[in-house]
Amino acid sequence: MSADTTPGKPIPEPSELASPYWEAARAGRLEIQRCRTCHRWIHFPDVRCPWCGATELAFEPVSGHGVVSTFTLVHRTFVAGFDDEVPYAVGWIDLVEQEGLRVFADLVDIAAAADVGIGLEVEVTFTERAGWGLIPSFRPRA
């Protein structure tokens, strides 16, 4: 877990639908919505399975392992609280549980910007956000 307690950084404002994702994250777990009928993972959360149409959905833990699908290095931020951290990386992470299952997160514990790349194997970690608690981030797999 990384410490990131810079005051003034934005905190999540989850919708009712996304609330279970964020509550799990605050407890140090990565949980993604899953259809109980066809067993497909669904992210971003939805009220109905986009594959089979079922409405019996639940949040379940995932491994937190994945690869960087795409990323950007932010050199000039327009978001309060990040000014002292540029450059920093954010990206889409393809989780191993299912093809096309992606989460968006910051990439942490990377020594240099040149160390980030498409296909980088990563794992979830949790960063402390002042005023909120833990948020999911990803770091290179050991």
C-alpha positions in Angstrom: 0.0 0.0 0.0 1.3 3.5 -0.9 0.7 6.6 1.1 -0.8 9.5 -0.8 -2.2 11.9 1.7 -1.8 15.1 -0.2 -4.6 17.4 0.8 -6.8 18.8 -1.9 -6.8 15.7 -4.2 -10.2 14.7 -5.5 -12.0 11.9 -3.8 -14.4 9.5 -5.3 -18.1 10.5 -5.4 -19.6 7.1 -6.2 -23.1 6.6 -7.6 -25.4 4.1 -5.9 -24.5 1.6 -8.6 -20.7 2.0 -8.2 -20.8 2.3 -4.4 -20.0 -1.5 -3.8 -16.8 -1.1 -5.9 -15.6 1.8 -3.9 -16.5 0.4 -0.5 -14.5 -2.8 -1.3 -11.6 -0.6 -2.4 -11.8 1.3 0.9 -11.4 -2.1 2.6 -8.4 -3.0 0.4 -10.2 -5.3 -2.0 -10.7 -5.1 -5.7 -14.2 -6.3 -6.5 -15.9 -6.2 -9.9 -19.6 -6.7 -10.7 -20.4 -10.2 -12.1 -23.5 -11.7 -13.7 -24.9 -14.6 -11.7 -26.5 -16.1 -14.8 -23.7 -16.0 -17.5 -20.8 -15.4 -15.1 -19.4 -12.5 -17.2 -17.6 -9.7 -15.4 -19.1 -6.2 -15.9 -17.2 -3.0 -15.5 -18.3 -0.2 -15.2 -21.2 -1.4 -13.1 -24.6 -1.7 -14.7 -28.2 -2.6 -13.7 -28.4 -5.4 -16.4 -25.8 -7.8 -17.8 -24.8 -6.5 -21.3 -24.3 -10.1 -22.5 -27.4 -12.0 -21.4 -29.7 -9.3 -20.0 -29.9 -10.8 -16.5 -30.4 -8.5 -13.5 -28.9 -10.7 -10.8 -25.5 -9.1 -10.5 -23.1 -9.1 -7.5 -19.7 -7.7 -6.8 -17.0 -10.4 -6.4 -13.2 -10.3 -5.7 -10.8 -10.4 -8.7 -7.1 -11.3 -8.6 -5.9 -7.7 -9.3 -3.5 -9.0 -11.9 -3.4 -7.5 -15.4 -1.5 -5.8 -18.1 -1.4 -2.2 -19.2 -3.6 -1.8 -22.3 -2.9 1.8 -22.9 -1.6 4.7 -20.7 -0.7 8.3 -20.7 2.0 10.2 -18.9 0.7 13.4 -17.4 3.3 16.2 -17.6 0.9 19.1 -16.9 -2.0 18.6 -14.7 -5.2 20.6 -14.4 -6.4 18.7 -11.3 -5.8 20.2 -7.9 -3.4 18.3 -5.7 -1.3 16.6 -8.4 1.0 19.6 -9.3 4.0 18.2 -7.3 3.7 14.7 -8.8 4.1 15.4 -12.5 5.0 13.4 -14.5 2.7 10.6 -13.4 1.1 7.8 -15.3 -2.5 6.6 -15.6 -3.9 3.8 -17.7 -6.4 1.2 -18.6 -5.6 -2.2 -17.1 -6.8 -5.4 -18.8 -7.6 -7.7 -15.9 -6.8 -11.4 -16.4 -10.2 -12.7 -15.4 -11.8 -11.9 -18.8 -11.0 -10.6 -22.2 -12.1 -6.9 -22.4 -12.4 -6.5 -18.6 -10.6 -3.2 -18.0 -10.2 -0.8 -15.1 -8.8 2.7 -15.1 -6.2 3.6 -12.5 -3.0 5.4 -11.7 0.3 3.5 -12.1 2.5 3.7 -9.1 5.9 2.5 -7.8 7.5 3.1 -11.2 11.0 4.4 -11.1 11.0 6.3 -14.4 8.5 7.2 -17.0 10.4 5.1 -19.5 9.5 2.0 -17.4 5.8 2.3 -18.3 4.7 0.5 -21.5 1.8 -1.3 -23.1 1.9 -4.9 -22.0 3.5 -4.2 -18.7 2.3 -6.8 -16.2 0.8 -5.1 -13.1 -1.0 -5.9 -9.9 -3.4 -4.0 -7.8 -2.2 -2.1 -4.7 -4.1 0.5 -2.7 -3.2 4.1 -2.2 -4.4 6.1 0.8 -6.3 9.2 -0.3 -6.8 11.9 2.4 -10.5 12.4 3.2 -11.5 9.1 1.7 -9.4 6.0 2.5 -8.0 3.5 0.0 -8.3 3.7 -3.8 -7.1 1.1 -6.2 -3.8 1.7 -8.0 -1.5 -0.6 -10.0 2.2 -1.3 -9.8 4.5 -3.5 -11.8 4.3 -7.1 -10.8 7.3 -8.5 -9.0 
